Amino acid sequence: MADQRADPEWNATVYHQVSEPQFRWGIEVLGQLELNGDETVIDAGCGTGRLTAELAKRLPRGHVIALDASDAMLEKARETLKPFGDRVTCLRADLAALELAPQADVVFSTATFHWVKDHDALFRGVHRALKPGGRLHAQCGGFGNLKAHLATALGVLGLRTFDYPTNFATAEESVERMTRAGFSDARAWLRAAPTPFTDAQAFRAFVATVTMRTVTGMLGDQANAFLDDVTRASSPGYTLDYVRLELRAVRR
C-alpha cells in the first residue's frame, strides 16, 4: 500500500516481483479467514493484486473491493485481477479518510495499515465500511518492526533519526483504538517474522523497492551509494527483522 503522504510513487512492476515476503504472510493470514464464498470483502491495500487474486478465488459467489492509494499499484492490480471480471472492483482510496458506506462483510488487509499514520482515523473508516457484525481481519507491521534495519540505515546516513512515515503500533494501543472506533471483541498480538534473503542482490532490490523507498526518494543521486552501504552493513545474513501485528475485531 502506498504511503498516504506525497512520497515517491511505488514501483509496482518491481514490487510485484520482489514482494514474496508480503505475499507469504498474506497467504497465511488469508488461510485463517473463514469465508462461505458469497461475502463482500474489502481488500484494504491491495497493492499489485497478487494476494487479492487468491482472496477472489475463495469468493466464487462474492465480490472483492480492492482499495489502494497508489495509482501505480492499482494499474498493476487491474491487470492482475482482470480474469475475475466484475467480481473484483478496484478503487483508489486513502485509508486515513475512508468514507465507504457500510457494505462489507469483511475488511481484509495485510502489509498496509502501518503506512497509515493516524490509526484512530483508520479504524473509524474501516468500521464505517463494515456491515453490522462485519469482521476486521488484518495484519501489518507492529511495534519493533525493522528496528535493527532502521538503525543500520541511520548509521549509514550518520543520523540519529529520520522521518520514516509509518505507525508500528503495539497490540495494547491497537485494541484501545479499535474499541474506540466502535468494534467489539477486539484482539491484537505481535509476532516476530525475521525474513532472510538469498543474497545481496535480492536484499538490495527489496530494500530499494520497499523498506527504504521513502528514504531513497529524498537522497537523489546519493541513493545508490546509500543502498550499497546498507546492503554491505547487512552482510552476511541479509535478514530483515520484521514484526507482524495481527488485528481481529467485529463491528457492533
N, C-alpha and C positions, 0 to 999 in steps of 0.2 A: 504494500500500500504506500502511495506517495505521501511525503510529509505534507502537512496542512499549511505550511508556510511557503513563501516564494523561493524555495531552494531549487537546486538543479533538477531537471526532469530525470526520471528514471530511464535507463537504457533497457527497454522492455525486451528487446531481442536477446541481449546478453543475459538478462535476469532469467529469462525462460530457460536458458541453457545451464546456468550455474546454481539455480535455486533448489538443488536436491535436498539440502537440509530442511528448508521450509516445507517442501513437498512431503518429505518423510514424516516430519512432525504432524503435518496436516492430515495425512492418511491415518495416523494413529488416533488423532482426535476425532476424525470422521467415523472411524470404526467404533467409537464409544457412543455415537449418537444414534438413539433409537428412532427409526422412521417407519411409517406404514407404506410410504411410496406415493401418497397423494397430497402431501403437505405443500404449502408455500414457504420457501426458505430463502431468507436474505443471506447472501454471502457478503459480509461486510469487510471489504478489502480483498477483492477477487484477484488482484494482480493480473497475470497474463492468462488466467482462466484454466491453468493446468489442474489445480485441485478442484475448481468449480465443475470441471467435466466429470470428475469422479463423484461429486455430490449429485449432479444431474442424473447420472446413471442409477442412483438409488431412489430417484423420484420419477418413475415412468409415467405416473398419472398426476404428477405435481408440477410445480413451477419454481424456478430459481430466479431471484432478482439479484443480479451481480453488481455490486457497487464498488467504485474506486474513485479516488480524487485525481488520478493521473490519466491524462489523455492518451499518453503513450501506452500505458498498461491496458486501458480499455480498448484501444485499437487492436492490440495483440489478442486480448481476451475475446473480442468479437470474432476474430479469425479462428481461434482455438475452439470456440463454442458454436460455430456455425452449424455443425452436424446436428445439433439439438433443436434447431429451428425456433419456433415461438415458445418452446418450453423454457427458454432462458431469455431474460431481458437484461441488457447491460445499461447501467445508468451512471453518470458522473455525480458524485455526492461527496460532500465534506462531512465526515462523521462527527466533527465537533459542532456541527449545526444541522443535524439530521432532522428533517421535518416530514417524514413519510407518515401517512395516516395508518392506523392500525390495520394490518393486513397479513402479517407473517405469523406462521405457527412456530417458527424457529428463526433466531438470528444466530448464524454460524460465522465464526471468524477465527483465523489463525495468522500469526505473524504480522499483525496490523495495529492493534489497539495501542501499542507503545509509541506509535508515531503521532498519536493524538495527545497534546499536552494537557488538555482540560478533560479529565476523566469524569468529573461530575456532569459536564455537558454531554459527553459521550454516552454515559449510561442513561441520561434522561432521553436522549434521542432514540436509543435502542429500545427503551421502554415504550415510547410512543409508537414505534413501528410494529410492536407485537400485539396480537390479539390477546384479550384476557385469557390467562392460562398458557400463553405462549412462553417458549423457553429461550434463554440465552445459553449458548454452548460455545465457548471460545477459549483460545489460548493466545498468549502474547509474551513478549519479553517482560520479565519481572525483576524485582529488586536484586541487585548484584549482577544483572546481566552484562556481560562483556567488561566487567570491572578491570580485569588484568589487560585485556586487549586495548581498552581506552587508555590505561596507564602507559602502555607501550607507545601508543600514538602520541601522548602528551610528552613522553620522554624524547621521542624523535624530534618533536617540534620545539622542545625546550620551554614548554609552558606548564603552568600549574593547573590550568583549567581552560576549556574552550566550550563554546555553545554547541552542545550535541542535542538536537531538537527531539528529545524523547521523554517519555514518562515511564520509568521502570518502577512500578508501584509494588508495595508489599501486599501480602494476602489480606492482612487485617484492614488496611485502609481501603482495599478494593471491596471487601464485604460491606464496610460502612457506606461507601459511595453507592453501591448497588441498592442497598436498603433505603438510603435517602432518595434514590430515584424512583422508588415505589416497588422494587422487587421483593419477593418473599423467597424463603429457602435459599438465600444467597450463600454460596460457598466459594472459597478460593484457596489455592495452595500452590506452593513453589516446588519446582524440582530442577535439579541440575541436569544439563544436557550438553556436556563437553563434546565439541564437534571437530574431529581431526580431518585434515585434508591430505590427499595423497602425496602432494609435492608442492614446491614453492610456486610453481606456475598456477596451479589450481587455487592455492591460497590467495595469491595476489589478485587473480581475476575476481574472486568472490569479494574480497575486501574492497576492491576498487568499485564494484557494482553495488554493494550492499552496505557494509558497516561503515565505510569511510566515504561514501558518496557525497555527503554534505560537506565534509572537510576538504576533499579534493576540489570541490566546486569553488572553495574560497582561495585555493592555493595557486590556481592558474598554471603558469609554466613550471612551477615547482612541484606539481602534483606527482609526476612520475618518480622523481627522486624521493619524495616522501613515501610513496608506496614501496619502492625498492628497500628503503631503510626499515620500514615496518615489517616487511617480509623477512629481511635478514634477522631482525631482532626477535622474530617469532620462530626461528630455527632452533632445534631440528624438529620439533613436534608439530608445528603448523596447526595448532589446535585453538579454536575459539571457545572461550568459557561462557557458553550460553546458559541462561537460567530461564525456564519457562514458567509462566504464571497461568494456571488453569482457572477458568471462571465458569460458574454454573449458577443459574438463577431462574426464577419463574415470575412472569408478570401476574400481579394480583388481579 
